[in-house]
């Protein structure tokens, strides 16, 4: 019982420190609540899981997206009340609880301190080390073919197709009344 209270108080202290650090960063724009996108939680090499924080009324919602699930810690600010919501998907090996969140918040605090101390160096480090499979955004098709496979079209054919599409687009823009090319 005393050990559990000590662990809970340590978790509360970490939450206070992380909240103070988050308040020094730029929150995401929302219509009222204060929301931050936190640094990544890295349990092992190649696994980078995003963290998110939301301050709503007097509660701080801490989320970490692990594999296909989200685990949440809800802390009532300026109190010792906290609850854990959600479980990791089957096979990840993580249990949503005080031990996991102590580990997550320790990493988040370290990374926030590093980012606030030198944002450029922090961003360069993340850009250099961030695993390709964890990245989101536009994919450049030329980099997405499996190794030792050939694209269905040669570069010359792709270039010829791109020119034909561009000519068609230009012809469509020049079309006017009385032509058989519809104008949208």
ChimeraX commands (.cxc) that place a marker at each C-alpha (Angstrom):
marker #1 position 0.00,0.00,0.00 radius 0.5
marker #1 position 2.76,2.46,0.90 radius 0.5
marker #1 position 4.74,1.46,-2.19 radius 0.5
marker #1 position 1.69,2.09,-4.36 radius 0.5
marker #1 position 1.21,5.55,-2.84 radius 0.5
marker #1 position 4.90,6.36,-3.36 radius 0.5
marker #1 position 4.71,5.29,-7.03 radius 0.5
marker #1 position 1.56,7.34,-7.52 radius 0.5
marker #1 position 3.19,10.45,-5.98 radius 0.5
marker #1 position 6.26,10.01,-8.17 radius 0.5
marker #1 position 4.01,9.75,-11.23 radius 0.5
marker #1 position 2.19,12.89,-10.11 radius 0.5
marker #1 position 5.53,14.76,-9.78 radius 0.5
marker #1 position 6.50,13.67,-13.30 radius 0.5
marker #1 position 3.14,14.82,-14.63 radius 0.5
marker #1 position 3.63,18.25,-13.01 radius 0.5
marker #1 position 7.10,18.60,-14.57 radius 0.5
marker #1 position 5.87,17.51,-18.01 radius 0.5
marker #1 position 2.91,19.93,-17.82 radius 0.5
marker #1 position 5.27,22.80,-16.93 radius 0.5
marker #1 position 7.46,21.92,-19.92 radius 0.5
marker #1 position 4.46,21.59,-22.25 radius 0.5
marker #1 position 3.26,25.04,-21.19 radius 0.5
marker #1 position 6.54,26.46,-22.53 radius 0.5
marker #1 position 5.83,25.03,-26.00 radius 0.5
marker #1 position 3.40,26.13,-28.68 radius 0.5
marker #1 position 0.05,24.31,-28.32 radius 0.5
marker #1 position -1.91,23.14,-31.35 radius 0.5
marker #1 position -4.71,25.50,-32.35 radius 0.5
marker #1 position -8.11,24.33,-31.09 radius 0.5
marker #1 position -11.43,25.95,-30.28 radius 0.5
marker #1 position -10.94,26.14,-26.53 radius 0.5
marker #1 position -9.04,23.23,-25.07 radius 0.5
marker #1 position -5.26,23.35,-24.90 radius 0.5
marker #1 position -3.70,20.52,-26.91 radius 0.5
marker #1 position -0.07,19.60,-27.50 radius 0.5
marker #1 position 1.55,17.06,-29.74 radius 0.5
marker #1 position 4.32,15.64,-27.59 radius 0.5
marker #1 position 7.60,13.96,-28.46 radius 0.5
marker #1 position 7.72,10.31,-29.45 radius 0.5
marker #1 position 7.89,7.48,-26.95 radius 0.5
marker #1 position 10.60,5.03,-28.09 radius 0.5
marker #1 position 10.32,1.71,-26.20 radius 0.5
marker #1 position 12.91,0.00,-28.43 radius 0.5
marker #1 position 14.89,0.67,-31.57 radius 0.5
marker #1 position 12.65,1.25,-34.57 radius 0.5
marker #1 position 9.45,1.79,-32.55 radius 0.5
marker #1 position 8.44,5.44,-32.29 radius 0.5
marker #1 position 4.99,6.00,-30.79 radius 0.5
marker #1 position 3.47,9.53,-30.82 radius 0.5
marker #1 position 2.24,11.18,-27.63 radius 0.5
marker #1 position -0.55,13.75,-27.30 radius 0.5
marker #1 position -1.65,15.89,-24.38 radius 0.5
marker #1 position -4.96,17.68,-23.85 radius 0.5
marker #1 position -5.78,20.01,-20.96 radius 0.5
marker #1 position -9.56,20.06,-20.55 radius 0.5
marker #1 position -11.03,21.84,-17.55 radius 0.5
marker #1 position -8.84,20.58,-14.70 radius 0.5
marker #1 position -7.80,17.29,-16.29 radius 0.5
marker #1 position -4.71,16.48,-18.33 radius 0.5
marker #1 position -5.33,13.68,-20.84 radius 0.5
marker #1 position -2.06,11.99,-21.83 radius 0.5
marker #1 position -2.28,9.66,-24.84 radius 0.5
marker #1 position 0.27,7.39,-26.45 radius 0.5
marker #1 position -0.54,5.58,-29.70 radius 0.5
marker #1 position 0.98,2.11,-29.39 radius 0.5
marker #1 position 0.62,-0.07,-32.46 radius 0.5
marker #1 position -3.11,-0.05,-33.31 radius 0.5
marker #1 position -4.39,1.23,-29.98 radius 0.5
marker #1 position -4.28,4.30,-27.77 radius 0.5
marker #1 position -3.50,4.19,-24.08 radius 0.5
marker #1 position -4.57,7.13,-21.93 radius 0.5
marker #1 position -3.65,8.48,-18.53 radius 0.5
marker #1 position -6.11,11.04,-17.14 radius 0.5
marker #1 position -4.75,13.18,-14.31 radius 0.5
marker #1 position -6.77,15.70,-12.32 radius 0.5
marker #1 position -4.37,18.63,-12.12 radius 0.5
marker #1 position -3.20,19.62,-8.63 radius 0.5
marker #1 position -4.38,16.38,-7.08 radius 0.5
marker #1 position -3.30,12.76,-6.83 radius 0.5
marker #1 position -6.35,11.48,-8.70 radius 0.5
marker #1 position -5.51,9.64,-11.92 radius 0.5
marker #1 position -7.01,6.87,-13.99 radius 0.5
marker #1 position -5.83,4.71,-16.88 radius 0.5
marker #1 position -7.99,4.14,-19.94 radius 0.5
marker #1 position -7.53,1.75,-22.85 radius 0.5
marker #1 position -5.21,-1.19,-23.30 radius 0.5
marker #1 position -2.56,-1.95,-25.87 radius 0.5
marker #1 position -3.53,-4.18,-28.74 radius 0.5
marker #1 position -2.82,-7.89,-28.43 radius 0.5
marker #1 position 0.81,-8.85,-28.82 radius 0.5
marker #1 position 2.49,-5.54,-27.96 radius 0.5
marker #1 position 3.43,-6.63,-24.44 radius 0.5
marker #1 position 2.52,-3.31,-22.79 radius 0.5
marker #1 position 0.15,-2.96,-19.84 radius 0.5
marker #1 position -1.47,0.42,-19.31 radius 0.5
marker #1 position -0.51,1.39,-15.76 radius 0.5
marker #1 position 1.83,3.32,-13.50 radius 0.5
marker #1 position 5.01,1.53,-14.58 radius 0.5
marker #1 position 4.43,2.18,-18.29 radius 0.5
marker #1 position 3.49,5.82,-17.75 radius 0.5
marker #1 position 6.52,6.43,-15.53 radius 0.5
marker #1 position 8.66,5.17,-18.43 radius 0.5
marker #1 position 6.76,7.24,-21.02 radius 0.5
marker #1 position 6.78,10.45,-18.97 radius 0.5
marker #1 position 10.49,10.07,-18.23 radius 0.5
marker #1 position 11.23,9.96,-21.97 radius 0.5
marker #1 position 8.79,12.78,-22.74 radius 0.5
marker #1 position 10.33,15.01,-20.08 radius 0.5
marker #1 position 13.88,14.33,-21.33 radius 0.5
marker #1 position 12.93,15.03,-24.94 radius 0.5
marker #1 position 10.97,18.19,-24.06 radius 0.5
marker #1 position 13.95,19.55,-22.11 radius 0.5
marker #1 position 16.22,18.79,-25.06 radius 0.5
marker #1 position 13.81,20.38,-27.56 radius 0.5
marker #1 position 13.37,23.52,-25.48 radius 0.5
marker #1 position 17.12,23.89,-24.89 radius 0.5
marker #1 position 18.05,23.66,-28.59 radius 0.5
marker #1 position 15.10,23.22,-31.01 radius 0.5
marker #1 position 17.23,23.10,-34.18 radius 0.5
marker #1 position 19.52,20.36,-32.90 radius 0.5
marker #1 position 16.53,18.38,-31.60 radius 0.5
marker #1 position 14.72,18.60,-34.95 radius 0.5
marker #1 position 17.84,17.58,-36.88 radius 0.5
marker #1 position 18.27,14.57,-34.60 radius 0.5
marker #1 position 14.64,13.48,-35.01 radius 0.5
marker #1 position 14.80,13.94,-38.80 radius 0.5
marker #1 position 17.97,11.86,-38.97 radius 0.5
marker #1 position 16.84,9.00,-36.70 radius 0.5
marker #1 position 13.11,8.80,-37.41 radius 0.5
marker #1 position 12.38,5.38,-38.97 radius 0.5
marker #1 position 10.95,5.51,-42.48 radius 0.5
marker #1 position 8.07,3.16,-41.60 radius 0.5
marker #1 position 6.91,5.56,-38.87 radius 0.5
marker #1 position 6.75,8.58,-41.16 radius 0.5
marker #1 position 3.48,9.88,-42.51 radius 0.5
marker #1 position 2.77,12.26,-45.33 radius 0.5
marker #1 position 3.33,12.15,-49.07 radius 0.5
marker #1 position 5.15,9.18,-50.47 radius 0.5
marker #1 position 7.45,9.64,-53.41 radius 0.5
marker #1 position 6.50,6.81,-55.70 radius 0.5
marker #1 position 10.03,6.32,-56.98 radius 0.5
marker #1 position 11.19,5.36,-53.47 radius 0.5
marker #1 position 8.33,2.99,-52.71 radius 0.5
marker #1 position 9.09,0.06,-55.03 radius 0.5
marker #1 position 10.23,-3.15,-53.34 radius 0.5
marker #1 position 13.90,-4.02,-53.70 radius 0.5
marker #1 position 14.95,-5.75,-56.93 radius 0.5
marker #1 position 11.62,-5.08,-58.64 radius 0.5
marker #1 position 11.02,-3.14,-61.80 radius 0.5
marker #1 position 8.36,-0.47,-62.20 radius 0.5
marker #1 position 5.63,-1.33,-64.73 radius 0.5
marker #1 position 6.67,1.63,-66.92 radius 0.5
marker #1 position 10.13,2.72,-67.96 radius 0.5
marker #1 position 11.28,6.25,-67.11 radius 0.5
marker #1 position 10.96,7.19,-70.80 radius 0.5
marker #1 position 7.34,5.96,-70.87 radius 0.5
marker #1 position 6.58,7.84,-67.66 radius 0.5
marker #1 position 8.05,11.02,-69.14 radius 0.5
marker #1 position 6.04,10.59,-72.35 radius 0.5
marker #1 position 2.85,10.03,-70.32 radius 0.5
marker #1 position 3.53,13.13,-68.18 radius 0.5
marker #1 position 3.98,15.26,-71.36 radius 0.5
marker #1 position 0.74,13.89,-72.84 radius 0.5
marker #1 position -1.18,14.66,-69.65 radius 0.5
marker #1 position 0.27,18.18,-69.57 radius 0.5
marker #1 position -0.72,18.74,-73.22 radius 0.5
marker #1 position -4.23,17.51,-72.45 radius 0.5
marker #1 position -4.48,19.85,-69.48 radius 0.5
marker #1 position -3.31,22.79,-71.60 radius 0.5
marker #1 position -5.78,21.91,-74.37 radius 0.5
marker #1 position -8.59,21.72,-71.83 radius 0.5
marker #1 position -7.70,25.17,-70.46 radius 0.5
marker #1 position -7.78,26.64,-74.01 radius 0.5
marker #1 position -11.09,25.05,-74.92 radius 0.5
marker #1 position -14.07,27.32,-75.19 radius 0.5
marker #1 position -17.68,27.25,-76.39 radius 0.5
marker #1 position -18.32,24.98,-79.32 radius 0.5
marker #1 position -15.55,22.52,-78.61 radius 0.5
marker #1 position -16.10,18.91,-77.72 radius 0.5
marker #1 position -13.91,19.11,-74.60 radius 0.5
marker #1 position -16.10,19.92,-71.58 radius 0.5
marker #1 position -14.96,22.75,-69.33 radius 0.5
marker #1 position -15.56,22.31,-65.63 radius 0.5
marker link #1:1,2 radius 0.2
marker link #1:2,3 radius 0.2
marker link #1:3,4 radius 0.2
marker link #1:4,5 radius 0.2
marker link #1:5,6 radius 0.2
marker link #1:6,7 radius 0.2
marker link #1:7,8 radius 0.2
marker link #1:8,9 radius 0.2
marker link #1:9,10 radius 0.2
marker link #1:10,11 radius 0.2
marker link #1:11,12 radius 0.2
marker link #1:12,13 radius 0.2
marker link #1:13,14 radius 0.2
marker link #1:14,15 radius 0.2
marker link #1:15,16 radius 0.2
marker link #1:16,17 radius 0.2
marker link #1:17,18 radius 0.2
marker link #1:18,19 radius 0.2
marker link #1:19,20 radius 0.2
marker link #1:20,21 radius 0.2
marker link #1:21,22 radius 0.2
marker link #1:22,23 radius 0.2
marker link #1:23,24 radius 0.2
marker link #1:24,25 radius 0.2
marker link #1:25,26 radius 0.2
marker link #1:26,27 radius 0.2
marker link #1:27,28 radius 0.2
marker link #1:28,29 radius 0.2
marker link #1:29,30 radius 0.2
marker link #1:30,31 radius 0.2
marker link #1:31,32 radius 0.2
marker link #1:32,33 radius 0.2
marker link #1:33,34 radius 0.2
marker link #1:34,35 radius 0.2
marker link #1:35,36 radius 0.2
marker link #1:36,37 radius 0.2
marker link #1:37,38 radius 0.2
marker link #1:38,39 radius 0.2
marker link #1:39,40 radius 0.2
marker link #1:40,41 radius 0.2
marker link #1:41,42 radius 0.2
marker link #1:42,43 radius 0.2
marker link #1:43,44 radius 0.2
marker link #1:44,45 radius 0.2
marker link #1:45,46 radius 0.2
marker link #1:46,47 radius 0.2
marker link #1:47,48 radius 0.2
marker link #1:48,49 radius 0.2
marker link #1:49,50 radius 0.2
marker link #1:50,51 radius 0.2
marker link #1:51,52 radius 0.2
marker link #1:52,53 radius 0.2
marker link #1:53,54 radius 0.2
marker link #1:54,55 radius 0.2
marker link #1:55,56 radius 0.2
marker link #1:56,57 radius 0.2
marker link #1:57,58 radius 0.2
marker link #1:58,59 radius 0.2
marker link #1:59,60 radius 0.2
marker link #1:60,61 radius 0.2
marker link #1:61,62 radius 0.2
marker link #1:62,63 radius 0.2
marker link #1:63,64 radius 0.2
marker link #1:64,65 radius 0.2
marker link #1:65,66 radius 0.2
marker link #1:66,67 radius 0.2
marker link #1:67,68 radius 0.2
marker link #1:68,69 radius 0.2
marker link #1:69,70 radius 0.2
marker link #1:70,71 radius 0.2
marker link #1:71,72 radius 0.2
marker link #1:72,73 radius 0.2
marker link #1:73,74 radius 0.2
marker link #1:74,75 radius 0.2
marker link #1:75,76 radius 0.2
marker link #1:76,77 radius 0.2
marker link #1:77,78 radius 0.2
marker link #1:78,79 radius 0.2
marker link #1:79,80 radius 0.2
marker link #1:80,81 radius 0.2
marker link #1:81,82 radius 0.2
marker link #1:82,83 radius 0.2
marker link #1:83,84 radius 0.2
marker link #1:84,85 radius 0.2
marker link #1:85,86 radius 0.2
marker link #1:86,87 radius 0.2
marker link #1:87,88 radius 0.2
marker link #1:88,89 radius 0.2
marker link #1:89,90 radius 0.2
marker link #1:90,91 radius 0.2
marker link #1:91,92 radius 0.2
marker link #1:92,93 radius 0.2
marker link #1:93,94 radius 0.2
marker link #1:94,95 radius 0.2
marker link #1:95,96 radius 0.2
marker link #1:96,97 radius 0.2
marker link #1:97,98 radius 0.2
marker link #1:98,99 radius 0.2
marker link #1:99,100 radius 0.2
marker link #1:100,101 radius 0.2
marker link #1:101,102 radius 0.2
marker link #1:102,103 radius 0.2
marker link #1:103,104 radius 0.2
marker link #1:104,105 radius 0.2
marker link #1:105,106 radius 0.2
marker link #1:106,107 radius 0.2
marker link #1:107,108 radius 0.2
marker link #1:108,109 radius 0.2
marker link #1:109,110 radius 0.2
marker link #1:110,111 radius 0.2
marker link #1:111,112 radius 0.2
marker link #1:112,113 radius 0.2
marker link #1:113,114 radius 0.2
marker link #1:114,115 radius 0.2
marker link #1:115,116 radius 0.2
marker link #1:116,117 radius 0.2
marker link #1:117,118 radius 0.2
marker link #1:118,119 radius 0.2
marker link #1:119,120 radius 0.2
marker link #1:120,121 radius 0.2
marker link #1:121,122 radius 0.2
marker link #1:122,123 radius 0.2
marker link #1:123,124 radius 0.2
marker link #1:124,125 radius 0.2
marker link #1:125,126 radius 0.2
marker link #1:126,127 radius 0.2
marker link #1:127,128 radius 0.2
marker link #1:128,129 radius 0.2
marker link #1:129,130 radius 0.2
marker link #1:130,131 radius 0.2
marker link #1:131,132 radius 0.2
marker link #1:132,133 radius 0.2
marker link #1:133,134 radius 0.2
marker link #1:134,135 radius 0.2
marker link #1:135,136 radius 0.2
marker link #1:136,137 radius 0.2
marker link #1:137,138 radius 0.2
marker link #1:138,139 radius 0.2
marker link #1:139,140 radius 0.2
marker link #1:140,141 radius 0.2
marker link #1:141,142 radius 0.2
marker link #1:142,143 radius 0.2
marker link #1:143,144 radius 0.2
marker link #1:144,145 radius 0.2
marker link #1:145,146 radius 0.2
marker link #1:146,147 radius 0.2
marker link #1:147,148 radius 0.2
marker link #1:148,149 radius 0.2
marker link #1:149,150 radius 0.2
marker link #1:150,151 radius 0.2
marker link #1:151,152 radius 0.2
marker link #1:152,153 radius 0.2
marker link #1:153,154 radius 0.2
marker link #1:154,155 radius 0.2
marker link #1:155,156 radius 0.2
marker link #1:156,157 radius 0.2
marker link #1:157,158 radius 0.2
marker link #1:158,159 radius 0.2
marker link #1:159,160 radius 0.2
marker link #1:160,161 radius 0.2
marker link #1:161,162 radius 0.2
marker link #1:162,163 radius 0.2
marker link #1:163,164 radius 0.2
marker link #1:164,165 radius 0.2
marker link #1:165,166 radius 0.2
marker link #1:166,167 radius 0.2
marker link #1:167,168 radius 0.2
marker link #1:168,169 radius 0.2
marker link #1:169,170 radius 0.2
marker link #1:170,171 radius 0.2
marker link #1:171,172 radius 0.2
marker link #1:172,173 radius 0.2
marker link #1:173,174 radius 0.2
marker link #1:174,175 radius 0.2
marker link #1:175,176 radius 0.2
marker link #1:176,177 radius 0.2
marker link #1:177,178 radius 0.2
marker link #1:178,179 radius 0.2
marker link #1:179,180 radius 0.2
marker link #1:180,181 radius 0.2
marker link #1:181,182 radius 0.2
marker link #1:182,183 radius 0.2
marker link #1:183,184 radius 0.2
view
